[in-house]
């Protein structure tokens, strides 16, 4: 049994349409680290998480999607100038 990663292991699945997402998955979809995530939550520039139970904190996917859509779009370097 091999422990090496393949290209399929590195594929990012789409953000769920609804529900809640934990921090470990959320940081795969946002352009900053966990530390910056919490700084942005604290200063109000990223949606706050909710406590689902004593040991479970997660973000509402709908609020994360709203935040993503409110961000300026970065042009794709491969399509500029065409």
Buried (B, 14 or more C-beta within 10 A) or exposed (E): EEEEEEEEEEEEEEBEEEEBBEEEBBBEBBEEEEEBBEEBBEEEEBBEBEEEEEEEBBBBBBBBBEBEEEEEEEEEEEEEEE
